[in-house]
Amino acid sequence: ISEGVQLSSDDLYFKLKTLPKKGNLLLNNTVLKKSSMFSQSNITDLKVHYELVDQPRVDTQDMFTFQVFSKHARSGYYDFRIVIKVDMDSIFLKNNGLSVMEGGSKCITKASLYSETLGTKSVHYTILNGPKHGKIKYSNPTSGKDSIIAFTNEDILKERIMYIHDGSETMHDQLTFMASVSQTSEPAANWSNDVYVFNISVQPVNDEKPVRVVNKVFHVVRDGQRLLTLEDLCYHDADSNFDDRQLVYTRRVVPMGELVMVNNTSRKLYKFLQKDLEQKQVLFLHRGVSSGRFVLFVSDGKHHASTLLEVQAHDPYLKIGNSTDLLVQKGQASVFNSSIFSVVTNMDVRDDMEIVYKLIAPPRHGGLYNGDTKIASFTQHDLRMGHLFYRHDSSSNFEDSFNFTVKAKDVRLDAGVNVRVYLGNHQGPLKVIHNKTLLVEEGESVTINKTTLQVAPEDSVSSVVIYTVKVPPTHGYLRRIAKGEAHSSWTEQTAIRTFSQADVNSGNIQYVQVGAGQVSDTFVLKVTDGVTKVEDIHMSVDIVPRHIPLWVSRLTVRKGDYKTLNEEVIKVGDRNFSRPSLQYTVTTPPHHGNIEHVQFPGDPVTTFTTKQVEQGLIRYIHDNSNALEDGFTVIASDTDLQRESLPRTVHVQVAAVKHNAPVITVNRILRVWESSITEITPEDLSAWDMDTPPEGLHFVITPPSNGRLVLKSAPERRVLNFTQAAINQGQLLFVHSGVMSGGFNFQVNDGENFASPQIFRVTARPLVLRLERNRPLQVFPGAVVTEGESVVIGKSKLDASNLLDKVPKVWRHSYEIWFRVTSLPQHGILVMGRQNLSGDNPTFTQSMLNEQGIVYLHDDSEANHDSFTFSVWLKRRGGLEQQPLEDSEVVEASFYIAVLPVNDQPPVLKTVAPGLRVAQGDTVALGPANLNVMDLDNAPEDIEYTVVRKPNNGFLALEG
């Protein structure tokens, strides 16, 4: 109330000195702060409100202090008290949201979401808008409900409600819900005050493998170098929180060169980042073969991928990368850039300024400009940056061209560009607006419409655009739908080869898929409007099979143990179905185990997703019964595509736990000759186990006291452990040395159980040979071969069987005659079967010689003889291929080969400039310095000269 002066409500103001503590004052829904002001008219118009911040649980009050003033006077301070009464039906809500791993799941607990009133704790929640990137489901998989739209506080307290993320690369999700004391499915009239948002934070997971997005052959100059960049090799990781620049590349051996750092070529590069490719820090040095591939491993820190980088080395070149006609309106200008013309090279060009273009035939009806300057030369950099343009001279000539020479380093390339001129009333160049992949079901058809395929001039859509099929589909055909035409008349033979954009826009063109078992197709189109054209429009087709291609494999698990169902056990082999939401359903559960989620052990699951399989969350667990075989049947389904697979059975092989210890069934004394090598057979030593195969029975021994054990596959290395399989396969040998009686201790195990230790005894005795006859080695007098040809050396040419005379007849079958080539032939090679006898002292036996012989292949040189030397000795069968230590037991000999020459070499003139200087009237002898001819097949006295044209100013005569 004002005294002494008449004031309107607009002239009377309130100023806040203190603010309420339990709520806010609002003017036109804007929160007022300390010293904020409002007028009496604002109060009269109901524009000032008090809003509680938190609902109190007991009766209370709030207060704020204000001052009234006008332009004439100012009042003292007043307190405005607000009485707050408890609302017994007001809901107290705790809404802290949820944090979940990408592709994971988590229960909504009381700490995440809970509400109550002063009168009751029975609150109902109704989901108005569910999450976009996941589902709200019951945590009990046997509830039978796929998703829920309502739940209660009791469900939250008993952790029945679960959010399951769909595995997409999203960082946030949410659901909108209404909380009410009574169960309702529809919001009340004042529902906006009771609707809340439950926020879900998604923690990203590195679950995507790197994928190669640039896959090219790397071209380099032979014995040269070139930068390896993202234009040659590039990978992408689909994880939302991963930087592709941090992908790590690792390489092994590069057979055709090396990878090095660009600023330190002496440092070989075995590991680098993708950002090194981006920053052009990786240099390839070519050496050796002209083409090949090497392996690169790519990792994002968790997942790995491998790829092959193909390298091709050639002489330096410049080639046309792309070349299309340049389109320009009459009298106007058009940009000339790298989309019109560009070159590629295998040279180490690190700057586009190094590639220079020089006009050799400029345009006749226009000019080439850089800005306002007419030019006669430009660079690849100018092309890439779009600095250049062609300007038409407004003449009536509608065709033009210009030619140029491209130079980079010392390599040149001649090329040119055609110019096509159109009138101003004609549309501009054609532009591909839509070119999308077609999706068709197996055996069905799909309509090609303008959202899938559209080509039109840049400044108009009214032109008549005609498509021509350059390359038809492989697994289908294109057809035009005409009214009244019988469907039975459509066949591959009646497939169309041309159609218009108008046909496409009207939905009259269809792709018809034929043939089963295909997953993709493609066809190539070219298009024109009569003036301009576009070549090679590739249309891709994804074919959705009638049934989802589900692939399963056998599962092996130990008795009572579990095995994760990963992608090696179950997966879908088609990218059209490779989505996180793809669901597997167990139609026939296992009889001797369960399928369960790792986070809910003991609860069998009947459905799970691809994402859960990829993350290793699903497993088969055996029930510890004695059954050694089990299995379960699954189908894969995609609700979006309404497809499912045929049932597939995963067979489970249960590996029994080994309860039985191995048993030694044979342990006989091994009797050997002194200093001999003897095979240990199953008749000498053998073990058996009821539940273990021979390769699983391991012998562990102490070092033998009178020799050593070796394997035939590695005779130079002694062994202290071996398997029963090695004995059965004849691989175990005992090499005697030292005392006559000895042996070794051994113990057999199956990996879990051990047999009792035992002793294997070895007894040696000396071998006494009595010389009955001592005839010389029977070596026949060699072989004869024609120059450049081959000859077989068999028993008739090389026979050392008389060495067996040293051994009594009853023992001769136990010995073999061995040859070792100690010196190879100089002018040819020795071949046995398909293998060259080369390298370090090759060996063979007399029986090999008798059966197939040795082939000597002459190298076509002019040598008239050749030979090789060898040593030969007797060896007991079953031992090692080693030469005796005593020289008296070895015979050394040579095998001679006579070469019959062939006159196959023409005479060669060795004199660089044949000629003769002679004084007028004089006589000069013609010697080798004037004329010299050599023939590798003939001596000088056998080379004859024939005069085909006599001298004009003299004559030739023989002396004497």
C-alpha angles and dihedrals in degrees: 000000000000122000127204096011135057111238129182121225089253091060096051115084137186121212121198115230097172131015131228114262102209098044147003136262112228131196111195088343091305116123112242121225133203111299091018115143137212133174135241088248089058088058092045090051091050093242095131116080138176115218126191115230098199127019108243121228093212135035110278143149140234133204144193132187124228143173128217120218144160134181088275105045147359129223131216125260122291132189120226111203124203121199113213118201122198116251106216091200097047112118119232106208131197107195111168098151127225136272117209136170118252108272090006135109137228138184119246103237135186089265090060102040132003138139139181143164129225088255103044145009093206101105126164124213122205119193109224098176118017125213117286097212102040146006139262107227140159112269090224103082091200093064090094094222116120096198138354135222100188138033141161141230088261090059089052094048092050091045094238096139119081135179114215117195117218094226095247121145094261128131098199142033134170145182130210117222142171122224120208139162092230126051111259137155097199126061118244125243091269092040095134092078092054099047118101139179120232108205121211120198114206117208109211119240126205094238103133123091119225111262125205111241099172114051113172139143109256110231121201138167113265108265087358138103139245138177117259107220142166088273087069103033131015137156131194129206113205094206107120095223098045126100111218089211088071096059109125121224120200125184136187126198119351105205095194103043144317141284113228140167112271092230095044112035092176090066113084112220116222098158131030142152130248088245087063087060089047092050091045095241098136119087126189118212115198121219132159126355120039097232139021146116136250133196124252123188117208123197137178091197095273110033125050134204131182130210141173120238109206115212126196122185123200140155112288112286146172116210135180109260097188135345127184135161117275110234120207135168116242110276092003137100131250129194116254107204142143092285087067098041137358140154133221128208141186092215125105096262108162099172127046087220088073091068106078127189120203122189113236095171112024122203114285097205101036143000143256114240140188102201106314094334121099107224140201097191139029141164138244086253090061089052094049094046094048095238094140133077139172118230121201118222095226092247123140092254110115097187129059138156142184131202130208144174118240116208131187119170103319098333124100134193128188115213143145146201128229119221122210118195124204131189123256093251091057123088121257126254119312118265128198103233100171130017108157134163115265118230114207134167119239111276093005136099134243128203117238106220134174092269087061102037125017131151121174141152112277094244101034143030099198098085122113103250116192124197123205122195106234096174116019124217117277098213101032145007142239121249137182117226113225126185113256094013114133115241090223090068092066112100137145088260091060094049114140123242099190135036139155136244086246089060089052093047090051092051093242098129121081137178111221117202118215130180129044129252097036124128103184144017138180141195134186127228136188121201137197140172093203094268108043130029142194120212131209107012103179115211115198124205125200111203116208109211119230087242128033106253101241117187124195134173137199117281123216119198135166118247110278092005133106137236127204116240099229131161090280088065103036132010144138114246100207127082091215088069098034096110131126092241094059105121132212119207123198103222096174114029122213117273097215102035146008141257108230144167113249091229092054106041115187095027112102115223126210098187134040138158137245090248091056090051091050090050093049094242097133123071143169114233122195119226094226092247122142093253110121095195133050138155146178135203125230138180128199120222137185113198093191093057093031092230134132136180130244113265113275125194121219107210115212121208111200115209108214119230110252109249100160126078119224118265125218105228100171129029110155129166109264111226115200140168116258112273090001133134113235132183117235107222133191086259087064102040130007140157131191135198127186095220103028130074120226093262089058095055108092125196116206113192142181117238109282115251095221106033143335140272121238137169122240089233092057108021094166094061123071117221131214096184134039141152135252087245090062089055093046091050093051093245100125118090132181115214109200122217135149125009123025098236125045142096140173142268117246141179128195125215137175094213093275110030128050132210120221115279115261140180124245110205126209124193122188130196130189120260111228116195121195116207109227100163133010108193122166122263111277104232116159119225098269134259139288122224134177115242110274094009136094140246132199116236107206139156091292090062102032123028128156099167091121087078086077087070086081090067127066112257094245090060100040094094088061093060134074130199112235128195126198119193104224097176122028123217115271099215103038146011136256118232129188114187105322096328128094114230095228138121125055111358103316117213138209138165135243089245090056088049091050095048103044109356129215121279118219110203115196117221094225092248121143094252112126097205141025138178146180131207127222144176123224132195145157120261132184111246116254095031131104124291092248130134117243116260093227113082090209090069094055127075119206120205144152132232116213126208124195116210119211107214123232122206095231102129119088120221113270124214106228098180109098096208112011111208148125131225114206135167117241110278093005132121122230129186116238107229140172090273089063100038126009126170125178130196120189091206099049140048118243091255089059095055111096128193122213118200107225096176124025121226115265099218103035144358141252120243135175115239113254 
